[in-house]
């Protein structure tokens, strides 16, 4: 089970990586194979604050500050509930 610090850092790096990789594609000229895909600017709504040991999303910290963690079984049905029809089509074409 990941600990608090590792979880906070991972969340921030995922947000930063997504933003650097996909966040500005709509304003760029040609991006090759990615130009036909419409990505959102952010992976999730940012709510980071500068804390002593690095950036922290305060809402996530409050929700998990007591190291409460409940594993969630990820099934194909649960994933499909979250995807739009165009995202499902894209996934089907890849896999």
Secondary structure, DSSP 8 states (H G I E B T S, - for coil): ---HHHHHHHHHHHHHHHHHHTTTGGGSS--GGGTTS---S-SS---EEEETTEEEEHHHHHHHTT---------HHHHHHHS-HHHHHHHHHH-
